[in-house]
Amino acid sequence: MEKNTVSITTEFIKLDSLLKLANAVGSGGEAKILIQEGEVRVNGETCTMRGKKIRPGDVVSLPGLEIVVQ
């Protein structure tokens, strides 16, 4: 599994924005579909909320990729 570390300078980033920032998806629409289909996990739990607040220390995973937020 590929690992990717993303640094944010704000208190949090929304899940769909994080996926775009990490280049895990090509567009917001693609992020929306992945999230709605239950393909995205936040800290090991399936998350279907596009606007979920992701904070430093959280780990977001989708098939073949793990994103660690700093």
PDB file of N, CA, C and O in Angstrom:
ATOM      1  N   MET A   1       0.854  -1.192   0.000  1.00  0.00           N
ATOM      2  CA  MET A   1       0.000   0.000   0.000  1.00  0.00           C
ATOM      3  C   MET A   1       0.890   1.242   0.000  1.00  0.00           C
ATOM      4  O   MET A   1       1.856   1.335   0.757  1.00  0.00           O
ATOM      5  N   GLU A   2       0.548   2.172  -0.850  1.00  0.00           N
ATOM      6  CA  GLU A   2       1.297   3.431  -0.914  1.00  0.00           C
ATOM      7  C   GLU A   2       0.915   4.314   0.273  1.00  0.00           C
ATOM      8  O   GLU A   2      -0.252   4.392   0.658  1.00  0.00           O
ATOM      9  N   LYS A   3       1.921   4.975   0.843  1.00  0.00           N
ATOM     10  CA  LYS A   3       1.658   5.896   1.959  1.00  0.00           C
ATOM     11  C   LYS A   3       1.994   7.307   1.503  1.00  0.00           C
ATOM     12  O   LYS A   3       2.965   7.528   0.780  1.00  0.00           O
ATOM     13  N   ASN A   4       1.186   8.242   1.931  1.00  0.00           N
ATOM     14  CA  ASN A   4       1.338   9.631   1.536  1.00  0.00           C
ATOM     15  C   ASN A   4       1.132  10.478   2.790  1.00  0.00           C
ATOM     16  O   ASN A   4       0.158  10.284   3.518  1.00  0.00           O
ATOM     17  N   THR A   5       2.033  11.404   3.042  1.00  0.00           N
ATOM     18  CA  THR A   5       1.881  12.308   4.180  1.00  0.00           C
ATOM     19  C   THR A   5       1.506  13.691   3.659  1.00  0.00           C
ATOM     20  O   THR A   5       2.152  14.221   2.756  1.00  0.00           O
ATOM     21  N   VAL A   6       0.467  14.263   4.231  1.00  0.00           N
ATOM     22  CA  VAL A   6       0.000  15.582   3.818  1.00  0.00           C
ATOM     23  C   VAL A   6       0.046  16.501   5.030  1.00  0.00           C
ATOM     24  O   VAL A   6      -0.479  16.166   6.091  1.00  0.00           O
ATOM     25  N   SER A   7       0.670  17.650   4.870  1.00  0.00           N
ATOM     26  CA  SER A   7       0.722  18.638   5.953  1.00  0.00           C
ATOM     27  C   SER A   7      -0.330  19.709   5.709  1.00  0.00           C
ATOM     28  O   SER A   7      -0.481  20.207   4.593  1.00  0.00           O
ATOM     29  N   ILE A   8      -1.050  20.054   6.761  1.00  0.00           N
ATOM     30  CA  ILE A   8      -2.023  21.147   6.645  1.00  0.00           C
ATOM     31  C   ILE A   8      -1.617  22.250   7.621  1.00  0.00           C
ATOM     32  O   ILE A   8      -0.993  21.990   8.650  1.00  0.00           O
ATOM     33  N   THR A   9      -1.979  23.471   7.283  1.00  0.00           N
ATOM     34  CA  THR A   9      -1.609  24.614   8.121  1.00  0.00           C
ATOM     35  C   THR A   9      -2.813  25.178   8.863  1.00  0.00           C
ATOM     36  O   THR A   9      -2.703  26.176   9.575  1.00  0.00           O
ATOM     37  N   THR A  10      -3.967  24.529   8.691  1.00  0.00           N
ATOM     38  CA  THR A  10      -5.185  24.970   9.367  1.00  0.00           C
ATOM     39  C   THR A  10      -5.549  23.935  10.427  1.00  0.00           C
ATOM     40  O   THR A  10      -4.911  22.886  10.522  1.00  0.00           O
ATOM     41  N   GLU A  11      -6.571  24.230  11.221  1.00  0.00           N
ATOM     42  CA  GLU A  11      -6.980  23.325  12.291  1.00  0.00           C
ATOM     43  C   GLU A  11      -7.488  22.002  11.728  1.00  0.00           C
ATOM     44  O   GLU A  11      -7.267  20.945  12.318  1.00  0.00           O
ATOM     45  N   PHE A  12      -8.170  22.064  10.585  1.00  0.00           N
ATOM     46  CA  PHE A  12      -8.712  20.859   9.961  1.00  0.00           C
ATOM     47  C   PHE A  12      -8.873  21.092   8.465  1.00  0.00           C
ATOM     48  O   PHE A  12      -8.779  22.219   7.979  1.00  0.00           O
ATOM     49  N   ILE A  13      -9.118  19.992   7.742  1.00  0.00           N
ATOM     50  CA  ILE A  13      -9.419  20.058   6.316  1.00  0.00           C
ATOM     51  C   ILE A  13     -10.578  19.096   6.087  1.00  0.00           C
ATOM     52  O   ILE A  13     -10.650  18.048   6.729  1.00  0.00           O
ATOM     53  N   LYS A  14     -11.476  19.440   5.185  1.00  0.00           N
ATOM     54  CA  LYS A  14     -12.601  18.550   4.904  1.00  0.00           C
ATOM     55  C   LYS A  14     -12.093  17.348   4.112  1.00  0.00           C
ATOM     56  O   LYS A  14     -11.154  17.450   3.323  1.00  0.00           O
ATOM     57  N   LEU A  15     -12.734  16.219   4.343  1.00  0.00           N
ATOM     58  CA  LEU A  15     -12.298  14.956   3.750  1.00  0.00           C
ATOM     59  C   LEU A  15     -12.160  15.032   2.232  1.00  0.00           C
ATOM     60  O   LEU A  15     -11.146  14.601   1.684  1.00  0.00           O
ATOM     61  N   ASP A  16     -13.170  15.578   1.546  1.00  0.00           N
ATOM     62  CA  ASP A  16     -13.076  15.623   0.081  1.00  0.00           C
ATOM     63  C   ASP A  16     -11.922  16.524  -0.374  1.00  0.00           C
ATOM     64  O   ASP A  16     -11.263  16.228  -1.371  1.00  0.00           O
ATOM     65  N   SER A  17     -11.681  17.604   0.340  1.00  0.00           N
ATOM     66  CA  SER A  17     -10.570  18.497  -0.005  1.00  0.00           C
ATOM     67  C   SER A  17      -9.224  17.817   0.229  1.00  0.00           C
ATOM     68  O   SER A  17      -8.280  18.018  -0.535  1.00  0.00           O
ATOM     69  N   LEU A  18      -9.140  17.015   1.282  1.00  0.00           N
ATOM     70  CA  LEU A  18      -7.905  16.284   1.562  1.00  0.00           C
ATOM     71  C   LEU A  18      -7.583  15.314   0.436  1.00  0.00           C
ATOM     72  O   LEU A  18      -6.431  15.207   0.014  1.00  0.00           O
ATOM     73  N   LEU A  19      -8.591  14.611  -0.049  1.00  0.00           N
ATOM     74  CA  LEU A  19      -8.357  13.649  -1.128  1.00  0.00           C
ATOM     75  C   LEU A  19      -7.832  14.348  -2.371  1.00  0.00           C
ATOM     76  O   LEU A  19      -6.969  13.816  -3.068  1.00  0.00           O
ATOM     77  N   LYS A  20      -8.352  15.543  -2.651  1.00  0.00           N
ATOM     78  CA  LYS A  20      -7.846  16.313  -3.804  1.00  0.00           C
ATOM     79  C   LYS A  20      -6.429  16.809  -3.537  1.00  0.00           C
ATOM     80  O   LYS A  20      -5.572  16.720  -4.416  1.00  0.00           O
ATOM     81  N   LEU A  21      -6.171  17.328  -2.345  1.00  0.00           N
ATOM     82  CA  LEU A  21      -4.851  17.849  -1.992  1.00  0.00           C
ATOM     83  C   LEU A  21      -3.784  16.755  -2.084  1.00  0.00           C
ATOM     84  O   LEU A  21      -2.658  17.014  -2.507  1.00  0.00           O
ATOM     85  N   ALA A  22      -4.141  15.548  -1.689  1.00  0.00           N
ATOM     86  CA  ALA A  22      -3.199  14.425  -1.703  1.00  0.00           C
ATOM     87  C   ALA A  22      -3.088  13.786  -3.090  1.00  0.00           C
ATOM     88  O   ALA A  22      -2.367  12.804  -3.267  1.00  0.00           O
ATOM     89  N   ASN A  23      -3.798  14.338  -4.064  1.00  0.00           N
ATOM     90  CA  ASN A  23      -3.823  13.786  -5.422  1.00  0.00           C
ATOM     91  C   ASN A  23      -4.326  12.338  -5.456  1.00  0.00           C
ATOM     92  O   ASN A  23      -3.934  11.555  -6.322  1.00  0.00           O
ATOM     93  N   ALA A  24      -5.194  11.996  -4.507  1.00  0.00           N
ATOM     94  CA  ALA A  24      -5.782  10.662  -4.476  1.00  0.00           C
ATOM     95  C   ALA A  24      -6.922  10.561  -5.485  1.00  0.00           C
ATOM     96  O   ALA A  24      -7.275   9.468  -5.928  1.00  0.00           O
ATOM     97  N   VAL A  25      -7.495  11.709  -5.843  1.00  0.00           N
ATOM     98  CA  VAL A  25      -8.576  11.771  -6.830  1.00  0.00           C
ATOM     99  C   VAL A  25      -8.291  12.925  -7.786  1.00  0.00           C
ATOM    100  O   VAL A  25      -7.528  13.838  -7.471  1.00  0.00           O
ATOM    101  N   GLY A  26      -8.909  12.865  -8.944  1.00  0.00           N
ATOM    102  CA  GLY A  26      -8.693  13.899  -9.945  1.00  0.00           C
ATOM    103  C   GLY A  26      -9.644  15.071  -9.807  1.00  0.00           C
ATOM    104  O   GLY A  26      -9.381  16.156 -10.327  1.00  0.00           O
ATOM    105  N   SER A  27     -10.763  14.854  -9.100  1.00  0.00           N
ATOM    106  CA  SER A  27     -11.759  15.925  -8.998  1.00  0.00           C
ATOM    107  C   SER A  27     -12.596  15.746  -7.736  1.00  0.00           C
ATOM    108  O   SER A  27     -12.582  14.695  -7.094  1.00  0.00           O
ATOM    109  N   GLY A  28     -13.316  16.799  -7.408  1.00  0.00           N
ATOM    110  CA  GLY A  28     -14.217  16.732  -6.259  1.00  0.00           C
ATOM    111  C   GLY A  28     -15.327  15.721  -6.484  1.00  0.00           C
ATOM    112  O   GLY A  28     -15.781  15.064  -5.547  1.00  0.00           O
ATOM    113  N   GLY A  29     -15.762  15.597  -7.736  1.00  0.00           N
ATOM    114  CA  GLY A  29     -16.809  14.628  -8.066  1.00  0.00           C
ATOM    115  C   GLY A  29     -16.343  13.206  -7.823  1.00  0.00           C
ATOM    116  O   GLY A  29     -17.096  12.367  -7.328  1.00  0.00           O
ATOM    117  N   GLU A  30     -15.091  12.945  -8.178  1.00  0.00           N
ATOM    118  CA  GLU A  30     -14.519  11.615  -7.957  1.00  0.00           C
ATOM    119  C   GLU A  30     -14.422  11.340  -6.455  1.00  0.00           C
ATOM    120  O   GLU A  30     -14.700  10.228  -6.005  1.00  0.00           O
ATOM    121  N   ALA A  31     -14.026  12.357  -5.680  1.00  0.00           N
ATOM    122  CA  ALA A  31     -13.946  12.218  -4.224  1.00  0.00           C
ATOM    123  C   ALA A  31     -15.330  11.899  -3.655  1.00  0.00           C
ATOM    124  O   ALA A  31     -15.470  11.019  -2.806  1.00  0.00           O
ATOM    125  N   LYS A  32     -16.343  12.613  -4.125  1.00  0.00           N
ATOM    126  CA  LYS A  32     -17.708  12.435  -3.648  1.00  0.00           C
ATOM    127  C   LYS A  32     -18.173  10.990  -3.868  1.00  0.00           C
ATOM    128  O   LYS A  32     -18.766  10.382  -2.977  1.00  0.00           O
ATOM    129  N   ILE A  33     -17.900  10.450  -5.051  1.00  0.00           N
ATOM    130  CA  ILE A  33     -18.321   9.090  -5.370  1.00  0.00           C
ATOM    131  C   ILE A  33     -17.610   8.070  -4.482  1.00  0.00           C
ATOM    132  O   ILE A  33     -18.245   7.171  -3.931  1.00  0.00           O
ATOM    133  N   LEU A  34     -16.291   8.212  -4.345  1.00  0.00           N
ATOM    134  CA  LEU A  34     -15.526   7.281  -3.499  1.00  0.00           C
ATOM    135  C   LEU A  34     -16.047   7.290  -2.067  1.00  0.00           C
ATOM    136  O   LEU A  34     -16.219   6.238  -1.452  1.00  0.00           O
ATOM    137  N   ILE A  35     -16.296   8.486  -1.543  1.00  0.00           N
ATOM    138  CA  ILE A  35     -16.764   8.623  -0.159  1.00  0.00           C
ATOM    139  C   ILE A  35     -18.161   8.027  -0.007  1.00  0.00           C
ATOM    140  O   ILE A  35     -18.419   7.279   0.936  1.00  0.00           O
ATOM    141  N   GLN A  36     -19.067   8.358  -0.934  1.00  0.00           N
ATOM    142  CA  GLN A  36     -20.447   7.863  -0.845  1.00  0.00           C
ATOM    143  C   GLN A  36     -20.531   6.354  -0.992  1.00  0.00           C
ATOM    144  O   GLN A  36     -21.430   5.723  -0.435  1.00  0.00           O
ATOM    145  N   GLU A  37     -19.593   5.766  -1.742  1.00  0.00           N
ATOM    146  CA  GLU A  37     -19.613   4.314  -1.940  1.00  0.00           C
ATOM    147  C   GLU A  37     -18.943   3.560  -0.796  1.00  0.00           C
ATOM    148  O   GLU A  37     -18.843   2.334  -0.832  1.00  0.00           O
ATOM    149  N   GLY A  38     -18.481   4.297   0.229  1.00  0.00           N
ATOM    150  CA  GLY A  38     -17.902   3.647   1.398  1.00  0.00           C
ATOM    151  C   GLY A  38     -16.486   3.136   1.183  1.00  0.00           C
ATOM    152  O   GLY A  38     -16.034   2.236   1.892  1.00  0.00           O
ATOM    153  N   GLU A  39     -15.782   3.708   0.202  1.00  0.00           N
ATOM    154  CA  GLU A  39     -14.422   3.270  -0.106  1.00  0.00           C
ATOM    155  C   GLU A  39     -13.368   3.955   0.773  1.00  0.00           C
ATOM    156  O   GLU A  39     -12.199   3.570   0.760  1.00  0.00           O
ATOM    157  N   VAL A  40     -13.790   4.976   1.539  1.00  0.00           N
ATOM    158  CA  VAL A  40     -12.835   5.769   2.314  1.00  0.00           C
ATOM    159  C   VAL A  40     -13.010   5.486   3.804  1.00  0.00           C
ATOM    160  O   VAL A  40     -14.124   5.454   4.328  1.00  0.00           O
ATOM    161  N   ARG A  41     -11.873   5.282   4.465  1.00  0.00           N
ATOM    162  CA  ARG A  41     -11.886   5.045   5.912  1.00  0.00           C
ATOM    163  C   ARG A  41     -11.094   6.143   6.606  1.00  0.00           C
ATOM    164  O   ARG A  41     -10.049   6.570   6.116  1.00  0.00           O
ATOM    165  N   VAL A  42     -11.599   6.594   7.748  1.00  0.00           N
ATOM    166  CA  VAL A  42     -10.910   7.594   8.561  1.00  0.00           C
ATOM    167  C   VAL A  42     -10.610   6.929   9.891  1.00  0.00           C
ATOM    168  O   VAL A  42     -11.520   6.517  10.610  1.00  0.00           O
ATOM    169  N   ASN A  43      -9.321   6.826  10.216  1.00  0.00           N
ATOM    170  CA  ASN A  43      -8.885   6.168  11.454  1.00  0.00           C
ATOM    171  C   ASN A  43      -9.501   4.774  11.593  1.00  0.00           C
ATOM    172  O   ASN A  43      -9.902   4.363  12.682  1.00  0.00           O
ATOM    173  N   GLY A  44      -9.567   4.053  10.466  1.00  0.00           N
ATOM    174  CA  GLY A  44     -10.036   2.672  10.479  1.00  0.00           C
ATOM    175  C   GLY A  44     -11.527   2.475  10.347  1.00  0.00           C
ATOM    176  O   GLY A  44     -11.986   1.337  10.244  1.00  0.00           O
ATOM    177  N   GLU A  45     -12.310   3.562  10.346  1.00  0.00           N
ATOM    178  CA  GLU A  45     -13.759   3.441  10.245  1.00  0.00           C
ATOM    179  C   GLU A  45     -14.252   4.019   8.929  1.00  0.00           C
ATOM    180  O   GLU A  45     -13.816   5.092   8.512  1.00  0.00           O
ATOM    181  N   THR A  46     -15.161   3.305   8.277  1.00  0.00           N
ATOM    182  CA  THR A  46     -15.722   3.785   7.020  1.00  0.00           C
ATOM    183  C   THR A  46     -16.405   5.126   7.251  1.00  0.00           C
ATOM    184  O   THR A  46     -17.147   5.300   8.219  1.00  0.00           O
ATOM    185  N   CYS A  47     -16.145   6.073   6.351  1.00  0.00           N
ATOM    186  CA  CYS A  47     -16.733   7.416   6.483  1.00  0.00           C
ATOM    187  C   CYS A  47     -17.441   7.777   5.185  1.00  0.00           C
ATOM    188  O   CYS A  47     -16.850   7.699   4.108  1.00  0.00           O
ATOM    189  N   THR A  48     -18.701   8.170   5.285  1.00  0.00           N
ATOM    190  CA  THR A  48     -19.459   8.557   4.098  1.00  0.00           C
ATOM    191  C   THR A  48     -19.814  10.047   4.117  1.00  0.00           C
ATOM    192  O   THR A  48     -20.681  10.488   3.363  1.00  0.00           O
ATOM    193  N   MET A  49     -19.148  10.816   4.972  1.00  0.00           N
ATOM    194  CA  MET A  49     -19.416  12.261   5.061  1.00  0.00           C
ATOM    195  C   MET A  49     -18.291  13.028   4.361  1.00  0.00           C
ATOM    196  O   MET A  49     -17.153  13.045   4.830  1.00  0.00           O
ATOM    197  N   ARG A  50     -18.625  13.662   3.232  1.00  0.00           N
ATOM    198  CA  ARG A  50     -17.617  14.424   2.472  1.00  0.00           C
ATOM    199  C   ARG A  50     -17.010  15.538   3.296  1.00  0.00           C
ATOM    200  O   ARG A  50     -15.822  15.834   3.164  1.00  0.00           O
ATOM    201  N   GLY A  51     -17.815  16.159   4.146  1.00  0.00           N
ATOM    202  CA  GLY A  51     -17.365  17.320   4.903  1.00  0.00           C
ATOM    203  C   GLY A  51     -16.741  16.986   6.248  1.00  0.00           C
ATOM    204  O   GLY A  51     -16.498  17.878   7.061  1.00  0.00           O
ATOM    205  N   LYS A  52     -16.481  15.699   6.489  1.00  0.00           N
ATOM    206  CA  LYS A  52     -15.877  15.310   7.780  1.00  0.00           C
ATOM    207  C   LYS A  52     -14.591  16.092   7.997  1.00  0.00           C
ATOM    208  O   LYS A  52     -13.764  16.213   7.093  1.00  0.00           O
ATOM    209  N   LYS A  53     -14.431  16.621   9.204  1.00  0.00           N
ATOM    210  CA  LYS A  53     -13.231  17.400   9.522  1.00  0.00           C
ATOM    211  C   LYS A  53     -12.076  16.449   9.831  1.00  0.00           C
ATOM    212  O   LYS A  53     -12.149  15.631  10.748  1.00  0.00           O
ATOM    213  N   ILE A  54     -11.022  16.577   9.049  1.00  0.00           N
ATOM    214  CA  ILE A  54      -9.836  15.751   9.235  1.00  0.00           C
ATOM    215  C   ILE A  54      -8.778  16.632   9.884  1.00  0.00           C
ATOM    216  O   ILE A  54      -8.472  17.718   9.392  1.00  0.00           O
ATOM    217  N   ARG A  55      -8.229  16.156  10.985  1.00  0.00           N
ATOM    218  CA  ARG A  55      -7.261  16.940  11.755  1.00  0.00           C
ATOM    219  C   ARG A  55      -5.895  16.258  11.741  1.00  0.00           C
ATOM    220  O   ARG A  55      -5.792  15.069  11.442  1.00  0.00           O
ATOM    221  N   PRO A  56      -4.844  17.018  12.068  1.00  0.00           N
ATOM    222  CA  PRO A  56      -3.510  16.395  12.144  1.00  0.00           C
ATOM    223  C   PRO A  56      -3.528  15.172  13.054  1.00  0.00           C
ATOM    224  O   PRO A  56      -4.105  15.207  14.141  1.00  0.00           O
ATOM    225  N   GLY A  57      -2.897  14.101  12.608  1.00  0.00           N
ATOM    226  CA  GLY A  57      -2.877  12.850  13.357  1.00  0.00           C
ATOM    227  C   GLY A  57      -3.852  11.827  12.811  1.00  0.00           C
ATOM    228  O   GLY A  57      -3.726  10.634  13.087  1.00  0.00           O
ATOM    229  N   ASP A  58      -4.837  12.292  12.027  1.00  0.00           N
ATOM    230  CA  ASP A  58      -5.802  11.365  11.437  1.00  0.00           C
ATOM    231  C   ASP A  58      -5.157  10.606  10.281  1.00  0.00           C
ATOM    232  O   ASP A  58      -4.253  11.109   9.614  1.00  0.00           O
ATOM    233  N   VAL A  59      -5.640   9.390  10.060  1.00  0.00           N
ATOM    234  CA  VAL A  59      -5.177   8.565   8.949  1.00  0.00           C
ATOM    235  C   VAL A  59      -6.381   8.253   8.074  1.00  0.00           C
ATOM    236  O   VAL A  59      -7.375   7.697   8.541  1.00  0.00           O
ATOM    237  N   VAL A  60      -6.282   8.615   6.800  1.00  0.00           N
ATOM    238  CA  VAL A  60      -7.351   8.376   5.835  1.00  0.00           C
ATOM    239  C   VAL A  60      -6.857   7.312   4.868  1.00  0.00           C
ATOM    240  O   VAL A  60      -5.758   7.423   4.326  1.00  0.00           O
ATOM    241  N   SER A  61      -7.658   6.292   4.654  1.00  0.00           N
ATOM    242  CA  SER A  61      -7.238   5.246   3.732  1.00  0.00           C
ATOM    243  C   SER A  61      -8.317   4.942   2.715  1.00  0.00           C
ATOM    244  O   SER A  61      -9.512   5.025   2.996  1.00  0.00           O
ATOM    245  N   LEU A  62      -7.863   4.588   1.529  1.00  0.00           N
ATOM    246  CA  LEU A  62      -8.733   4.118   0.464  1.00  0.00           C
ATOM    247  C   LEU A  62      -7.963   3.019  -0.242  1.00  0.00           C
ATOM    248  O   LEU A  62      -6.766   2.863  -0.004  1.00  0.00           O
ATOM    249  N   PRO A  63      -8.612   2.258  -1.096  1.00  0.00           N
ATOM    250  CA  PRO A  63      -7.912   1.113  -1.696  1.00  0.00           C
ATOM    251  C   PRO A  63      -6.556   1.501  -2.300  1.00  0.00           C
ATOM    252  O   PRO A  63      -6.479   2.326  -3.211  1.00  0.00           O
ATOM    253  N   GLY A  64      -5.494   0.889  -1.774  1.00  0.00           N
ATOM    254  CA  GLY A  64      -4.161   1.105  -2.306  1.00  0.00           C
ATOM    255  C   GLY A  64      -3.426   2.335  -1.810  1.00  0.00           C
ATOM    256  O   GLY A  64      -2.282   2.561  -2.203  1.00  0.00           O
ATOM    257  N   LEU A  65      -4.053   3.139  -0.954  1.00  0.00           N
ATOM    258  CA  LEU A  65      -3.413   4.372  -0.504  1.00  0.00           C
ATOM    259  C   LEU A  65      -3.767   4.677   0.947  1.00  0.00           C
ATOM    260  O   LEU A  65      -4.908   4.498   1.373  1.00  0.00           O
ATOM    261  N   GLU A  66      -2.782   5.135   1.689  1.00  0.00           N
ATOM    262  CA  GLU A  66      -2.996   5.592   3.063  1.00  0.00           C
ATOM    263  C   GLU A  66      -2.454   7.006   3.167  1.00  0.00           C
ATOM    264  O   GLU A  66      -1.311   7.259   2.787  1.00  0.00           O
ATOM    265  N   ILE A  67      -3.255   7.927   3.676  1.00  0.00           N
ATOM    266  CA  ILE A  67      -2.859   9.336   3.800  1.00  0.00           C
ATOM    267  C   ILE A  67      -2.773   9.674   5.289  1.00  0.00           C
ATOM    268  O   ILE A  67      -3.746   9.520   6.027  1.00  0.00           O
ATOM    269  N   VAL A  68      -1.598  10.135   5.718  1.00  0.00           N
ATOM    270  CA  VAL A  68      -1.397  10.546   7.101  1.00  0.00           C
ATOM    271  C   VAL A  68      -1.364  12.078   7.114  1.00  0.00           C
ATOM    272  O   VAL A  68      -0.617  12.696   6.355  1.00  0.00           O
ATOM    273  N   VAL A  69      -2.171  12.676   7.972  1.00  0.00           N
ATOM    274  CA  VAL A  69      -2.268  14.139   8.043  1.00  0.00           C
ATOM    275  C   VAL A  69      -1.390  14.657   9.182  1.00  0.00           C
ATOM    276  O   VAL A  69      -1.459  14.170  10.310  1.00  0.00           O
ATOM    277  N   GLN A  70      -0.560  15.660   8.862  1.00  0.00           N
ATOM    278  CA  GLN A  70       0.298  16.283   9.868  1.00  0.00           C
ATOM    279  C   GLN A  70      -0.127  17.710  10.097  1.00  0.00           C
ATOM    280  O   GLN A  70       0.474  18.410  10.912  1.00  0.00           O
TER     281      GLN A  70
END
